[in-house]
Amino acid sequence: APTCPRCDTPLAHGRVAGRTTVWCPHCQPG
């Protein structure tokens, strides 16, 4: 799985407005 380049946490992913988005749950809570 891809990891955050800043903190090396595994990235989370989900669908928003019909698009797939990926974010870091550590750097971007919620």
DSSP file (Angstrom, degrees, kcal/mol; ACC not computed):
  #  RESIDUE AA STRUCTURE BP1 BP2  ACC     N-H-->O    O-->H-N    N-H-->O    O-->H-N    TCO  KAPPA ALPHA  PHI   PSI    X-CA   Y-CA   Z-CA
    1    1 A A              0   0    0      0, 0.0     2,-0.0     0, 0.0     0, 0.0   0.000 360.0 360.0 360.0 145.6    0.0    0.0    0.0
    2    2 A P        -     0   0    0      0, 0.0     9,-2.4     0, 0.0     2,-0.3  -0.334 360.0-151.9 -65.9 150.4    1.2    3.5   -0.7
    3    3 A T  B     -A   10   0A   0      7,-0.3    21,-0.1    21,-0.0     6,-0.1  -0.867  25.2 -91.2-124.3 159.1    2.5    5.5    2.3
    4    4 A C     >  -     0   0    0      5,-2.6     4,-2.7    -2,-0.3     5,-0.1  -0.502  26.7-144.4 -68.6 127.5    2.7    9.1    3.2
    5    5 A P  T  4 S+     0   0    0      0, 0.0    -1,-0.2     0, 0.0    -2,-0.0   0.728  98.1  50.7 -65.3 -19.9    6.0   10.7    2.0
    6    6 A R  T  4 S+     0   0    0      3,-0.1    -2,-0.0     1,-0.1    -3,-0.0   0.904 132.7   4.8 -84.0 -44.2    6.0   12.9    5.1
    7    7 A C  T  4 S-     0   0    0      2,-0.1    -1,-0.1     0, 0.0    -3,-0.0   0.437  88.4-123.0-126.5  -2.5    5.4   10.4    7.9
    8    8 A D     <  +     0   0    0     -4,-2.7     3,-0.0     1,-0.2     0, 0.0   0.671  58.5 148.8  67.2  18.1    5.4    7.0    6.2
    9    9 A T        -     0   0    0     -5,-0.1    -5,-2.6     1,-0.1    -1,-0.2  -0.659  58.8-100.6 -79.7 138.3    1.9    6.1    7.5
   10   10 A P  B     -A    3   0A   0      0, 0.0    -7,-0.3     0, 0.0    16,-0.1  -0.375  45.5-115.9 -57.6 133.5   -0.1    3.9    5.2
   11   11 A L        -     0   0    0     -9,-2.4     2,-0.2    13,-0.1    13,-0.2  -0.412  20.4-139.8 -76.1 147.4   -2.5    6.1    3.3
   12   12 A A  E     -B   23   0B   0     11,-3.0    11,-2.4    -2,-0.1     2,-0.3  -0.658  19.3-163.7 -96.1 159.6   -6.3    5.8    3.6
   13   13 A H  E     +B   22   0B   0     -2,-0.2     2,-0.3     9,-0.2     9,-0.2  -0.986  16.4 150.7-145.4 156.5   -8.6    6.0    0.6
   14   14 A G  E     -B   21   0B   0      7,-2.1     7,-3.1    -2,-0.3     2,-0.5  -0.962  43.4 -87.5-167.7 177.3  -12.3    6.6    0.0
   15   15 A R  E     +B   20   0B   0     -2,-0.3     2,-0.4     5,-0.2     5,-0.2  -0.887  35.6 177.4-107.3 130.2  -14.8    8.0   -2.5
   16   16 A V  E >  S-B   19   0B   0      3,-3.2     3,-2.0    -2,-0.5    -2,-0.0  -0.989  73.5 -15.3-131.6 121.8  -15.8   11.6   -2.4
   17   17 A A  T 3  S-     0   0    0     -2,-0.4     3,-0.1     1,-0.3    -1,-0.1   0.850 128.9 -53.1  54.9  36.6  -18.2   13.1   -5.0
   18   18 A G  T 3  S+     0   0    0      1,-0.3     2,-0.3     0, 0.0    -1,-0.3   0.481 119.8 104.8  81.8   1.2  -17.7   10.0   -7.2
   19   19 A R  E <  S-B   16   0B   0     -3,-2.0    -3,-3.2     0, 0.0     2,-0.5  -0.860  72.8-118.9-115.0 151.5  -13.9   10.3   -7.2
   20   20 A T  E     -B   15   0B   0     -2,-0.3     2,-0.3    -5,-0.2    -5,-0.2  -0.772  34.1-173.3 -88.5 126.4  -11.4    8.2   -5.3
   21   21 A T  E     -B   14   0B   0     -7,-3.1    -7,-2.1    -2,-0.5     2,-0.4  -0.890  10.5-155.5-119.2 151.9   -9.3   10.3   -3.0
   22   22 A V  E     +B   13   0B   0     -2,-0.3     2,-0.3    -9,-0.2    -9,-0.2  -0.978  19.9 163.5-126.6 138.3   -6.3    9.3   -0.9
   23   23 A W  E     -B   12   0B   0    -11,-2.4   -11,-3.0    -2,-0.4   -19,-0.1  -0.964  40.2-107.1-149.0 163.8   -5.1   10.9    2.3
   24   24 A C     >  -     0   0    0     -2,-0.3     4,-2.9   -13,-0.2   -13,-0.1  -0.859  19.0-155.5 -95.8 118.2   -2.9   10.3    5.2
   25   25 A P  T  4 S+     0   0    0      0, 0.0     5,-0.2     0, 0.0    -1,-0.1   0.692  94.9  49.6 -67.1 -16.4   -4.9    9.7    8.4
   26   26 A H  T  4 S+     0   0    0    -16,-0.1   -15,-0.0     2,-0.1    -2,-0.0   0.897 119.0  33.4 -86.5 -45.9   -2.0   10.9   10.5
   27   27 A C  T  4 S+     0   0    0      1,-0.3    -1,-0.1   -18,-0.1    -4,-0.0   0.794 131.4  34.2 -80.3 -28.4   -1.3   14.2    8.7
   28   28 A Q  S  < S-     0   0    0     -4,-2.9    -1,-0.3     0, 0.0    -2,-0.1  -0.698  82.4-157.1-127.9  80.0   -4.9   14.8    7.9
   29   29 A P              0   0    0      0, 0.0    -3,-0.1     0, 0.0    -5,-0.0  -0.275 360.0 360.0 -57.5 138.6   -7.2   13.5   10.7
   30   30 A G              0   0    0     -5,-0.2    -4,-0.1     0, 0.0     0, 0.0   0.453 360.0 360.0  87.5 360.0  -10.7   12.8    9.5
